[in-house]
């Protein structure tokens, strides 16, 4: 598809004698303003993320908390596995193809 202007596309679609659709210019302006606002918001967010610095203490705390969270999750899953095997009265660790 060629990179035609909006005027060329409208002329090709509606012809030179067709009336301009009602509110076309206002809708195009509103869409353009919305795109500009979204782009500014994305640029502002990217600038904030670039400016935010994490010090070593925060990084170590984040790693420690996430490691502790994964440890608790693992312990919870293993205790759930033990509870299932106790309730069902069978060893859930057996493989299907043994």
Backbone as CSV, one residue per row, in Angstrom:
resi,resn,N_x,N_y,N_z,CA_x,CA_y,CA_z,C_x,C_y,C_z
1,UNK,0.840,-1.169,0.000,0.000,0.000,0.000,0.884,1.231,0.000
2,UNK,0.492,2.197,-0.765,1.258,3.425,-0.862,1.040,4.274,0.384
3,UNK,1.957,5.179,0.596,1.858,6.072,1.741,1.147,7.349,1.306
4,UNK,-0.145,7.238,1.024,-0.933,8.372,0.547,-1.402,9.230,1.712
5,UNK,-1.663,10.496,1.426,-2.191,11.384,2.448,-3.669,11.069,2.665
6,UNK,-4.200,11.574,3.768,-5.615,11.333,4.090,-6.519,11.949,3.037
7,UNK,-6.109,13.098,2.502,-6.918,13.743,1.463,-6.996,12.881,0.209
8,UNK,-5.873,12.289,-0.177,-5.848,11.420,-1.358,-6.730,10.205,-1.145
9,UNK,-6.654,9.612,0.025,-7.478,8.441,0.305,-8.962,8.788,0.310
10,UNK,-9.326,9.950,0.889,-10.729,10.357,0.898,-11.231,10.646,-0.508
11,UNK,-10.406,11.299,-1.300,-10.806,11.573,-2.684,-10.985,10.276,-3.463
12,UNK,-10.094,9.343,-3.272,-10.196,8.070,-3.979,-11.442,7.310,-3.534
13,UNK,-11.781,7.382,-2.259,-12.913,6.620,-1.733,-14.249,7.306,-2.018
14,UNK,-14.329,8.616,-1.762,-15.602,9.319,-1.886,-15.757,10.072,-3.199
15,UNK,-14.671,10.360,-3.882,-14.749,11.162,-5.098,-14.659,12.639,-4.767
16,UNK,-14.527,13.456,-5.792,-14.319,14.889,-5.569,-15.613,15.632,-5.266
17,UNK,-16.759,15.046,-5.565,-18.029,15.744,-5.347,-18.719,15.339,-4.047
18,UNK,-18.203,14.354,-3.365,-18.840,13.874,-2.136,-18.597,14.865,-1.001
19,UNK,-19.571,15.012,-0.122,-19.375,15.922,1.011,-18.410,15.319,2.031
20,UNK,-17.775,16.194,2.756,-16.881,15.750,3.815,-17.724,15.151,4.943
21,UNK,-17.331,14.013,5.486,-18.098,13.431,6.592,-18.222,14.418,7.759
22,UNK,-19.358,14.380,8.420,-19.645,15.304,9.507,-18.669,15.069,10.665
23,UNK,-18.030,16.137,11.121,-17.134,16.061,12.272,-15.820,15.362,12.005
24,UNK,-15.447,15.210,10.740,-14.215,14.493,10.410,-12.995,15.190,10.994
25,UNK,-12.923,16.485,10.819,-11.760,17.218,11.299,-11.658,17.153,12.822
26,UNK,-12.786,17.271,13.511,-12.772,17.198,14.971,-12.348,15.813,15.453
27,UNK,-12.828,14.770,14.771,-12.442,13.409,15.166,-10.961,13.162,14.929
28,UNK,-10.447,13.671,13.802,-9.017,13.505,13.518,-8.170,14.256,14.539
29,UNK,-8.594,15.467,14.893,-7.857,16.238,15.891,-7.898,15.548,17.251
30,UNK,-9.055,15.035,17.625,-9.180,14.344,18.914,-8.298,13.101,18.948
31,UNK,-8.279,12.352,17.858,-7.440,11.147,17.809,-5.962,11.518,17.880
32,UNK,-5.590,12.590,17.201,-4.199,13.037,17.221,-3.802,13.499,18.617
33,UNK,-4.670,14.269,19.269,-4.379,14.733,20.628,-4.260,13.556,21.595
34,UNK,-5.093,12.546,21.425,-5.032,11.373,22.288,-3.715,10.626,22.093
35,UNK,-3.290,10.476,20.848,-2.026,9.790,20.575,-0.851,10.568,21.159
36,UNK,-0.898,11.887,21.037,0.172,12.718,21.584,0.208,12.595,23.112
37,UNK,-0.959,12.601,23.745,-1.017,12.470,25.200,-0.476,11.111,25.653
38,UNK,-0.821,10.043,24.939,-0.317,8.711,25.284,1.193,8.634,25.105
39,UNK,1.700,9.234,24.039,3.141,9.241,23.802,3.873,10.020,24.889
40,UNK,3.333,11.168,25.291,3.946,11.948,26.368,3.945,11.160,27.670
41,UNK,2.858,10.458,27.946,2.774,9.667,29.170,3.817,8.557,29.159
42,UNK,3.989,7.891,28.032,4.990,6.830,27.924,6.395,7.392,28.087
43,UNK,6.655,8.552,27.484,7.969,9.164,27.609,8.236,9.598,29.046
44,UNK,7.214,10.118,29.715,7.361,10.532,31.112,7.662,9.323,31.996
45,UNK,6.955,8.227,31.769,7.190,7.014,32.542,8.599,6.477,32.294
46,UNK,9.031,6.484,31.032,10.375,6.004,30.712,11.433,6.888,31.378
47,UNK,11.220,8.187,31.390,12.172,9.090,32.041,12.217,8.842,33.548
48,UNK,11.055,8.604,34.170,11.025,8.312,35.603,11.756,7.016,35.917
49,UNK,11.569,6.004,35.062,12.244,4.726,35.301,13.757,4.855,35.128
50,UNK,14.184,5.674,34.178,15.620,5.878,33.992,16.215,6.650,35.164
51,UNK,15.455,7.581,35.732,15.960,8.416,36.815,15.957,7.684,38.152
52,UNK,15.134,6.661,38.314,15.038,5.946,39.581,16.261,5.070,39.754
53,UNK,16.968,5.303,40.837,18.178,4.537,41.109,17.923,3.613,42.294
54,UNK,18.432,2.422,42.203,18.284,1.449,43.284,19.643,1.317,43.960
55,UNK,19.673,1.526,45.271,20.952,1.360,45.959,21.150,-0.105,46.344
56,UNK,22.313,-0.413,46.821,22.644,-1.811,47.120,21.758,-2.381,48.224
57,UNK,21.462,-1.570,49.219,20.636,-2.047,50.333,19.252,-2.463,49.836
58,UNK,18.666,-1.652,48.954,17.354,-1.998,48.405,17.427,-3.259,47.549
59,UNK,18.502,-3.395,46.774,18.654,-4.579,45.924,18.801,-5.840,46.771
60,UNK,19.613,-5.761,47.837,19.808,-6.922,48.700,18.507,-7.281,49.407
61,UNK,17.774,-6.265,49.862,16.493,-6.522,50.524,15.505,-7.171,49.559
62,UNK,15.468,-6.687,48.318,14.561,-7.274,47.328,14.914,-8.731,47.058
63,UNK,16.199,-9.018,46.889,16.630,-10.396,46.628,16.322,-11.283,47.834
64,UNK,16.569,-10.766,49.036,16.310,-11.562,50.235,14.823,-11.852,50.387
65,UNK,13.997,-10.847,50.171,12.552,-11.066,50.303,12.022,-12.017,49.238
66,UNK,12.506,-11.872,48.007,12.019,-12.769,46.961,12.503,-14.194,47.195
67,UNK,13.738,-14.352,47.691,14.245,-15.692,47.999,13.445,-16.312,49.136
68,UNK,13.139,-15.512,50.156,12.338,-16.021,51.269,10.940,-16.399,50.793
69,UNK,10.389,-15.609,49.899,9.067,-15.916,49.358,9.066,-17.222,48.586
70,UNK,10.105,-17.438,47.788,10.187,-18.692,47.040,10.408,-19.871,47.977
71,UNK,11.172,-19.659,49.046,11.377,-20.722,50.028,10.085,-21.097,50.721
72,UNK,9.297,-20.088,51.081,8.015,-20.360,51.724,7.060,-21.060,50.764
73,UNK,7.091,-20.667,49.518,6.248,-21.317,48.514,6.638,-22.776,48.354
74,UNK,7.929,-23.037,48.307,8.409,-24.416,48.184,8.007,-25.251,49.397
75,UNK,8.158,-24.680,50.585,7.773,-25.403,51.794,6.275,-25.667,51.816
76,UNK,5.501,-24.698,51.365,4.055,-24.880,51.318,3.654,-25.968,50.350
77,UNK,4.309,-26.020,49.205,3.995,-27.064,48.231,4.385,-28.444,48.739
78,UNK,5.532,-28.535,49.426,5.931,-29.854,49.934,4.999,-30.304,51.051
79,UNK,4.556,-29.383,51.911,3.617,-29.782,52.964,2.261,-30.144,52.377
80,UNK,1.869,-29.478,51.307,0.626,-29.830,50.619,0.730,-31.234,50.043
81,UNK,1.897,-31.552,49.501,2.119,-32.890,48.953,2.016,-33.943,50.057
82,UNK,2.592,-33.661,51.230,2.507,-34.600,52.357,1.068,-34.740,52.843
83,UNK,0.338,-33.657,52.870,-1.055,-33.693,53.301,-1.902,-34.520,52.330
84,UNK,-1.669,-34.345,51.032,-2.401,-35.136,50.035,-2.120,-36.624,50.217
85,UNK,-0.842,-36.962,50.406,-0.511,-38.381,50.540,-1.102,-38.951,51.835
86,UNK,-1.167,-38.168,52.897,-1.749,-38.645,54.155,-3.249,-38.828,54.015
87,UNK,-3.906,-37.911,53.327,-5.354,-38.002,53.165,-5.761,-39.132,52.230
88,UNK,-4.995,-39.333,51.194,-5.339,-40.365,50.223,-4.796,-41.732,50.624
89,UNK,-3.853,-41.766,51.554,-3.314,-43.034,52.034,-2.433,-43.728,51.032
90,UNK,-1.862,-42.986,50.117,-0.955,-43.605,49.158,0.234,-42.697,48.931
91,UNK,1.281,-43.296,48.416,2.502,-42.535,48.166,2.349,-41.798,46.840
92,UNK,2.327,-40.482,46.906,2.145,-39.662,45.701,3.437,-39.481,44.926
93,UNK,4.563,-39.973,45.460,5.840,-39.799,44.778,6.111,-40.861,43.747
94,UNK,5.262,-41.883,43.655,5.474,-42.951,42.686,5.266,-42.408,41.290
95,UNK,6.109,-42.848,40.395,5.993,-42.426,39.004,5.005,-43.326,38.288
96,UNK,4.394,-42.822,37.252,3.360,-43.559,36.530,3.932,-44.728,35.746
97,UNK,5.193,-44.646,35.328,5.748,-45.672,34.466,6.678,-46.616,35.225
98,UNK,6.475,-46.852,36.520,7.356,-47.764,37.264,6.752,-49.141,37.360
